[in-house]
Amino acid sequence: MVYEKYYYAYINTNKSHNVFYAGVTNNLLNRNKEHQDKESRNSFTVKYNEMVTKLFRSEI
């Protein structure tokens, strides 16, 4: 049995819509949670201290 893996291109923004973050992931919900939790010390959200957790657009 062959399982297809889907990847999502997504754009997140902050509340005031003046910062945008583009990325690719295979688990959109999990990735957004990672942005909220600021899991990686080297991440965009930590480096620029922005909460870019509002999903602006996504496509498969």
DSSP file (Angstrom, degrees, kcal/mol; ACC not computed):
  #  RESIDUE AA STRUCTURE BP1 BP2  ACC     N-H-->O    O-->H-N    N-H-->O    O-->H-N    TCO  KAPPA ALPHA  PHI   PSI    X-CA   Y-CA   Z-CA
    1    1 A M              0   0    0      0, 0.0     2,-0.5     0, 0.0     0, 0.0   0.000 360.0 360.0 360.0 132.7    0.0    0.0    0.0
    2    2 A V        -     0   0    0      2,-0.0     2,-0.5     0, 0.0     0, 0.0  -0.890 360.0-158.3-106.8 127.6    1.4    3.4   -1.0
    3    3 A Y        -     0   0    0     -2,-0.5     2,-0.4     2,-0.0     0, 0.0  -0.892  10.9-140.3-105.1 133.1    0.6    6.4    1.1
    4    4 A E        -     0   0    0     -2,-0.5     2,-0.5     2,-0.0    -2,-0.0  -0.744  10.3-146.2 -90.1 138.6    0.9    9.9   -0.3
    5    5 A K        -     0   0    0     -2,-0.4     2,-0.4     2,-0.0    21,-0.0  -0.914  12.2-150.8-104.9 126.2    2.3   12.6    1.8
    6    6 A Y        -     0   0    0     -2,-0.5     2,-0.4    20,-0.2    54,-0.0  -0.770   6.1-159.2 -98.5 140.8    0.8   16.0    1.3
    7    7 A Y        -     0   0    0     53,-0.4     2,-0.5    -2,-0.4    19,-0.3  -0.925   6.2-148.5-118.2 145.9    2.8   19.2    1.8
    8    8 A Y  E     -A   25   0A   0     17,-3.8    17,-2.1    -2,-0.4     2,-0.5  -0.939   5.2-151.0-117.2 130.9    1.3   22.6    2.5
    9    9 A A  E     +AB  24  59A   0     50,-2.4    50,-2.2    -2,-0.5     2,-0.3  -0.868  32.9 177.3 -91.4 134.1    2.7   26.0    1.5
   10   10 A Y  E     -AB  23  58A   0     13,-2.7    13,-2.3    -2,-0.5     2,-0.4  -0.954  28.9-151.8-141.5 157.0    1.5   28.5    4.0
   11   11 A I  E     -AB  22  57A   0     46,-2.6    45,-3.0    -2,-0.3    46,-1.5  -0.993  16.4-170.4-129.2 124.0    1.7   32.2    4.9
   12   12 A N  E     -AB  21  55A   0      9,-3.0     9,-2.5    -2,-0.4     2,-0.3  -0.781   4.4-174.8-107.7 156.7    1.2   33.3    8.5
   13   13 A T  E     -AB  20  54A   0     41,-2.4    41,-2.1    -2,-0.3     7,-0.2  -0.898  22.8-110.4-140.5 171.6    0.9   36.9    9.8
   14   14 A N    >   -     0   0    0      5,-1.1     3,-1.2    -2,-0.3    38,-0.1  -0.361  45.5 -88.5 -94.9-178.3    0.7   38.7   13.0
   15   15 A K  T 3  S+     0   0    0     36,-0.3    37,-0.1     1,-0.3    -1,-0.0   0.860 127.3  45.2 -61.3 -37.7   -2.4   40.5   14.4
   16   16 A S  T 3  S-     0   0    0      1,-0.0    -1,-0.3     3,-0.0     0, 0.0   0.427 104.4-128.8 -90.6   3.2   -1.6   43.8   12.8
   17   17 A H  S <  S+     0   0    0     -3,-1.2    -2,-0.1     2,-0.1     3,-0.1   0.788  77.8 112.8  58.5  32.0   -0.8   42.2    9.4
   18   18 A N        +     0   0    0      1,-0.1     2,-0.4     2,-0.0    -1,-0.1   0.438  67.6  55.6-111.7  -0.3    2.6   43.9    9.0
   19   19 A V        -     0   0    0     -5,-0.1    -5,-1.1     2,-0.0     2,-0.4  -0.999  65.8-171.3-130.2 132.9    4.8   40.8    9.4
   20   20 A F  E     -A   13   0A   0     -2,-0.4     2,-0.4    -7,-0.2    -7,-0.2  -0.944   7.3-167.0-125.0 146.4    4.5   37.8    7.2
   21   21 A Y  E     -A   12   0A   0     -9,-2.5    -9,-3.0    -2,-0.4     2,-0.4  -0.995   6.5-162.6-132.2 125.9    6.2   34.4    7.4
   22   22 A A  E     +A   11   0A   0     -2,-0.4     2,-0.3   -11,-0.2   -11,-0.2  -0.881  22.3 149.7-109.5 140.8    6.1   31.8    4.5
   23   23 A G  E     -A   10   0A   0    -13,-2.3   -13,-2.7    -2,-0.4     2,-0.4  -0.943  37.1-125.5-156.4 176.4    6.8   28.1    5.0
   24   24 A V  E     +A    9   0A   0     -2,-0.3     2,-0.3   -15,-0.2   -15,-0.2  -0.997  34.2 157.1-132.3 136.3    6.2   24.6    3.9
   25   25 A T  E     -A    8   0A   0    -17,-2.1   -17,-3.8    -2,-0.4     3,-0.2  -0.974  43.4-139.8-152.1 162.4    5.1   21.7    6.1
   26   26 A N  S    S+     0   0    0     -2,-0.3     2,-0.3   -19,-0.3   -20,-0.2   0.416 101.3  46.4-103.4  -1.0    3.3   18.4    6.0
   27   27 A N     >  -     0   0    0      1,-0.1     4,-2.3   -19,-0.1    -1,-0.2  -0.777  64.5-179.1-141.3  93.0    1.4   19.1    9.2
   28   28 A L  H  > S+     0   0    0     -2,-0.3     4,-2.0     1,-0.2     5,-0.2   0.884  81.4  48.5 -64.7 -43.0   -0.2   22.5    9.2
   29   29 A L  H  > S+     0   0    0      1,-0.2     4,-1.8     2,-0.2    -1,-0.2   0.923 113.9  46.5 -65.7 -43.7   -1.8   22.4   12.6
   30   30 A N  H  > S+     0   0    0      1,-0.2     4,-2.1     2,-0.2    -2,-0.2   0.900 111.3  52.1 -65.0 -41.0    1.3   21.1   14.3
   31   31 A R  H  X S+     0   0    0     -4,-2.3     4,-1.8     1,-0.2    -1,-0.2   0.891 107.6  51.3 -64.9 -39.3    3.5   23.7   12.6
   32   32 A N  H  X S+     0   0    0     -4,-2.0     4,-2.0     1,-0.2    -1,-0.2   0.889 108.5  52.2 -65.2 -37.8    1.2   26.6   13.7
   33   33 A K  H  X S+     0   0    0     -4,-1.8     4,-2.6     1,-0.2    -1,-0.2   0.890 105.6  55.1 -63.6 -38.9    1.4   25.3   17.3
   34   34 A E  H  X>S+     0   0    0     -4,-2.1     5,-1.3     1,-0.2     4,-0.9   0.888 106.9  50.8 -61.4 -38.6    5.2   25.3   17.0
   35   35 A H  H  <5S+     0   0    0     -4,-1.8     3,-0.4     1,-0.2    -1,-0.2   0.914 111.8  47.7 -63.4 -42.2    5.1   29.0   16.0
   36   36 A Q  H  <5S+     0   0    0     -4,-2.0    -2,-0.2     1,-0.2    -1,-0.2   0.898 114.6  44.9 -65.6 -40.9    2.9   29.7   19.0
   37   37 A D  H  <5S-     0   0    0     -4,-2.6    -1,-0.2    -5,-0.1    -2,-0.2   0.563  98.0-137.4 -82.2  -8.5    5.1   27.9   21.4
   38   38 A K  T  <5 +     0   0    0     -4,-0.9    -3,-0.2    -3,-0.4    -4,-0.1   0.938  36.4 172.0  50.4  53.5    8.3   29.3   20.0
   39   39 A E      < +     0   0    0     -5,-1.3     2,-0.4     3,-0.0    -1,-0.1   0.826  52.0  61.9 -66.8 -36.3    9.9   25.9   20.3
   40   40 A S    >   -     0   0    0     -6,-0.2     3,-1.4     1,-0.1     6,-0.3  -0.788  69.5-146.9 -99.4 133.7   13.2   26.6   18.4
   41   41 A R  T 3  S+     0   0    0     -2,-0.4    -1,-0.1     1,-0.3    -2,-0.0   0.787 101.9  47.8 -65.0 -26.7   15.6   29.2   19.8
   42   42 A N  T 3  S+     0   0    0      4,-0.1    -1,-0.3     5,-0.0    -3,-0.0   0.243  87.4 124.8 -98.0  12.7   16.7   30.1   16.2
   43   43 A S  S <> S-     0   0    0     -3,-1.4     4,-2.8     1,-0.1     5,-0.2  -0.255  72.2-115.8 -75.0 160.8   13.2   30.4   14.9
   44   44 A F  H  > S+     0   0    0      1,-0.2     4,-2.5     2,-0.2     6,-0.3   0.897 114.7  54.8 -58.6 -43.9   11.8   33.5   13.1
   45   45 A T  H  4>S+     0   0    0      1,-0.2     5,-0.9     2,-0.2     4,-0.3   0.839 113.8  40.7 -65.3 -33.1    9.2   34.1   15.9
   46   46 A V  H  45S+     0   0    0     -6,-0.3     3,-0.3     3,-0.2    -2,-0.2   0.911 114.4  51.8 -78.3 -44.6   11.9   34.1   18.6
   47   47 A K  H  <5S+     0   0    0     -4,-2.8    -2,-0.2     1,-0.2    -3,-0.2   0.896 124.7  26.5 -60.6 -42.9   14.5   36.1   16.6
   48   48 A Y  T  <5S-     0   0    0     -4,-2.5    -1,-0.2    -5,-0.2    -2,-0.2   0.368 101.6-128.3-103.5   3.6   12.1   38.9   15.7
   49   49 A N  T   5 +     0   0    0     -4,-0.3     2,-0.4    -3,-0.3    -3,-0.2   0.875  59.8 142.1  51.3  44.8    9.8   38.5   18.7
   50   50 A E      < -     0   0    0     -5,-0.9     2,-1.1    -6,-0.3    -1,-0.2  -0.919  53.3-139.6-116.7 141.2    6.7   38.3   16.6
   51   51 A M        +     0   0    0     -2,-0.4     2,-1.2    -3,-0.1   -36,-0.3  -0.766  28.5 170.6 -96.4  87.1    3.6   36.1   17.0
   52   52 A V        +     0   0    0     -2,-1.1   -38,-0.2     1,-0.2   -16,-0.1  -0.478  33.4 123.5 -94.9  62.5    3.0   35.2   13.4
   53   53 A T        +     0   0    0     -2,-1.2     2,-0.7   -41,-0.1    -1,-0.2   0.435  34.9 101.9-106.2  -2.4    0.4   32.6   14.3
   54   54 A K  E    S-B   13   0A   0    -41,-2.1   -41,-2.4    -3,-0.3     2,-0.4  -0.762  73.7-129.9 -87.7 115.9   -2.6   33.8   12.2
   55   55 A L  E     +B   12   0A   0     -2,-0.7   -43,-0.2   -43,-0.2     3,-0.1  -0.510  30.5 175.3 -68.9 119.6   -2.9   31.7    9.1
   56   56 A F  E     -     0   0A   0    -45,-3.0     2,-0.3    -2,-0.4   -44,-0.2   0.856  62.9 -15.7 -92.9 -43.7   -3.2   34.0    6.2
   57   57 A R  E     -B   11   0A   0    -46,-1.5   -46,-2.6     2,-0.0    -1,-0.4  -0.970  57.2-177.0-162.3 145.7   -3.2   31.5    3.3
   58   58 A S  E     -B   10   0A   0     -2,-0.3     2,-0.3   -48,-0.2   -48,-0.2  -0.994   1.1-178.5-146.4 150.8   -2.4   27.8    2.6
   59   59 A E  E      B    9   0A   0    -50,-2.2   -50,-2.4    -2,-0.3    -2,-0.0  -0.989 360.0 360.0-144.9 150.3   -2.4   25.6   -0.4
   60   60 A I              0   0    0     -2,-0.3   -53,-0.4   -52,-0.2   -50,-0.1   0.432 360.0 360.0 -85.8 360.0   -1.6   21.9   -1.0
